[in-house]
Amino acid sequence: MKLTEIKPKDSLKQLLINAGVTVPIYANNDMPTSGLANEFISISQNGLLNSYTRELSFMTSTLALSLSVKLLSNGATNITKEKLLLDIFEESINGKSLGDNYFEYDLSNLMTDSRNITAGYSTKIINVKVKTYKK
């Protein structure tokens, strides 16, 4: 496998689209700095990509799946909207595969959340382990 063929972020993005996620998903540092939707997802590498073979046929990595939701007008987190989106993830990621990639939650470092009142969004970050097998 060539380095340019290693695309677990694209695969996770497609898995979410296939599961019916309709909010914008950014996977390759393509998120704009303005004009963001009220809800969006960004996928980024969270740590190293590890290869266990010289020919890059078995690799593992962790992706950070960030769910951002616009705060309510009073600055509070929109818990209802977060829950709706998290419920979709529950069914569509853990234990699923697409192409050469197998996805599962990182149970030792599953989720964190934050709120940025300056940017106006709350964020939940779910760590997803990826195992990539290429024959």
For each residue, the residues with C-beta under 8 A, 3 or more apart:
1: 5 6 55 56 57 134
2: 5 6 56
3: 6 56
4:
5: 1 2 134
6: 1 2 3 49 56 59 132
7: 10 11
8: 11 12 61 63 101 130 132
9: 12 13 27 28 43 44 45 63
10: 7 13 14 27 28
11: 7 8 14 15 98 99 100 101 130
12: 8 9 15 16 27 43 63 65 93 98 101 103 128 130
13: 9 10 16 17 25 27 43
14: 10 11 17 18 98
15: 11 12 18 19 92 93 96 98 103
16: 12 13 19 21 25 41 88 89 92 93
17: 13 14 20 21 25
18: 14 15 92 98
19: 15 16 88 91 92
20: 17 88 92
21: 16 17 25 41 85 88 92
22:
23: 37 39 40 41 85
24: 36 37 40 41
25: 13 16 17 21 40 41 42 43
26: 29 30 31 40 41 42 43
27: 9 10 12 13 30 42 43
28: 9 10
29: 26 44
30: 26 27
31: 26 36 40 42
32: 35 36
33:
34:
35: 32
36: 24 31 32 40 68 121
37: 23 24 40
38: 69 70 81
39: 23 67 68 69 70 81 85
40: 23 24 25 26 31 36 37 68
41: 16 21 23 24 25 26 65 66 67 68 85
42: 25 26 27 31 66 68
43: 9 12 13 25 26 27 63 64 65 66
44: 9 29 63 64 66
45: 9 49 61 62 63 64
46: 62 63 64 127
47: 61 62
48: 61
49: 6 45 59 60 61
50: 59 60 61
51: 54 56 58 59
52: 58 59 60
53: 56 57 58
54: 51
55: 1
56: 1 2 3 6 51 53 59 134
57: 1 53 133 134 135
58: 51 52 53 131 132 133 134
59: 6 49 50 51 52 56 131 132
60: 49 50 52 129 130 131 132
61: 8 45 47 48 49 50 129 130 132
62: 45 46 47 106 109 127 128 129 130
63: 8 9 12 43 44 45 46 127 128 130
64: 43 44 45 46 125 126 127 128
65: 12 41 43 89 93 125 126 127 128
66: 41 42 43 44 123 124 125
67: 39 41 82 85 86 89 123 124 125 126
68: 36 39 40 41 42 121 122 123
69: 38 39 77 78 81 82 85 121 122 123
70: 38 39 78 120 121
71: 75 76 77 78 115 117 120 121 122
72: 75 76 77 78
73:
74:
75: 71 72 117
76: 71 72
77: 69 71 72 82 115 122
78: 69 70 71 72 81 82 122
79: 82 83
80: 83 84
81: 38 39 69 78 84 85
82: 67 69 77 78 79 85 86 122 124
83: 79 80 86 87
84: 80 81 87 88
85: 21 23 39 41 67 69 81 82 88 89
86: 67 82 83 89 90 124
87: 83 84 90 91
88: 16 19 20 21 84 85 91 92
89: 16 65 67 85 86 92 93 126
90: 86 87 93 94
91: 19 87 88
92: 15 16 18 19 20 21 88 89 96
93: 12 15 16 65 89 90 96 103 104 105 126 128
94: 90 103 104 105
95: 103 104
96: 15 92 93 102 103
97: 101 102 103
98: 11 12 14 15 18 101 103
99: 11
100: 11 132 133 134
101: 8 11 12 97 98 130 131 132
102: 96 97 130 131 132 133
103: 12 15 93 94 95 96 97 98 128 129 130
104: 93 94 95 128 129 131
105: 93 94 110 126 127 128 129
106: 62 109 110 127 128 129
107: 110
108:
109: 62 106 127
110: 105 106 107 126 127
111: 124 125 126 127
112: 124 125
113: 122 123 124 125
114: 122 123 125
115: 71 77 121 122 123
116: 119 120 121 122 123
117: 71 75 120
118:
119: 116
120: 70 71 116 117
121: 36 68 69 70 71 115 116
122: 68 69 71 77 78 82 113 114 115 116
123: 66 67 68 69 113 114 115 116
124: 66 67 82 86 111 112 113
125: 64 65 66 67 111 112 113 114
126: 64 65 67 89 93 105 110 111
127: 46 62 63 64 65 105 106 109 110 111
128: 12 62 63 64 65 93 103 104 105 106
129: 60 61 62 103 104 105 106
130: 8 11 12 60 61 62 63 101 102 103
131: 58 59 60 101 102 104
132: 6 8 58 59 60 61 100 101 102
133: 57 58 100 102
134: 1 5 56 57 58 100
135: 57
